Amino acid sequence: MMNSPDERSLPQKISEDIISLILEENLQPGDKLPNETVLCEKLNAGRSSVREAMKLLASRNIVTIRQGSGTYIAKTPGMVEDPLGFTFISNKKKLVHDLLEVRFLLEPSIASMAAANADEEDIKKIIKLCDEIEDLLKNNEDHIQKDIEFHTAIALSSKNVVVPRLVPVINSSIPLFVEMTRNTLHKETIESHREIAEAIAAHDTLRAQDAMYLHLVYNRKTIQKSI
């Protein structure tokens, strides 16, 4: 028997009600949602509908369901790891080239915004990550995750609500860039990261923009040789 349109859309409607509840109660990434019984009462909905709604929210990376523990707000609500489907682009050299072009469009301006708007906590985090990346590179250890955190911290420091949503474009490119440059840009990465961090700390927007541009130029030169 076919479900009516209203029945098919019920979990979708409840999922939007849950999002409204999350916003109203100002729940933050990592916070636990009320249990199923409480949600059913609050939303005046049946258990099966609430469960289906939770599955929809999990598929959108808004919540994380942990068996036996409960349901939590995702670390980056609504942002999936590969939102643009880069995994399915088979020509990785073309992908790296095109990602670099987009990063040139975005990141120097993001660094400039970060220099204008970063607060003391932002600056401390950026400098700490800069130090950690330098230590990892000097010891020939994997620095990719810290590199991703560094660029993410800069994006968040811009205080622009849209910019952090662009972070997956940047983050997707970093492992590819490291692989394509054969992880040879140790000295250049250390120096350009330090210049970016110091420019942001000094709230020097033009210097931060230029430093980020130069950082990408180092990558482009090495990547072009590889391609």
URTA-V12462 format. One record per backbone hydrogen bond with DSSP energy under -1.0 kcal/mol. NH is the residue of the N-H (numbers start at 1). CO is the residue of the C=O. Records with the same first field share a line. If there is no record, write none. Layout:
# URTA-V12462
NH=CO ; CO
This chain:
# URTA-V12462
8=4
9=5
13=9
14=10
15=11
16=12
17=13
18=14
19=15
20=16
21=17
22=18
23=19
24=20
25=21
27=22
30=73
31=28
33=71
39=35
40=36
41=37
42=38
43=39
45=40
50=46
51=47
52=48
53=49
54=50
55=51
56=52
57=53
58=54
59=55
60=56
61=58
62=57
64=72
66=70
69=66
70=66
72=64
73=31
74=62
78=61
79=76
85=82
88=85
89=86
92=90
95=91
96=92
97=93
98=94
99=95
100=96
101=97
102=98
103=99
104=100
105=101
106=102
107=103
110=106
111=107
112=108
113=109
114=110
115=111
116=112
117=113
118=114
123=119
124=120
125=121
126=122
127=123
128=124
129=125
130=126
131=127
132=128
133=129
134=130
135=131
136=132
137=133
138=134
139=135
140=137
141=136
147=143
148=144
149=145
150=146
151=147
152=148
153=149
154=150
155=151
156=152
157=153
159=156
165=162
166=163
169=166
171=167
172=168
174=170
177=173
178=174
179=175
180=176
181=177
183=178
184=181
189=185
190=186
191=187
192=188
193=189
194=190
195=191
196=192
197=193
198=194
199=195
200=196
201=197
202=198
203=200
204=199
208=204
209=205
210=206
211=207
212=208
213=209
214=210
215=211
216=212
217=213
218=214
219=215
220=216
221=217
222=218
223=219
224=220
225=221
226=222
227=223
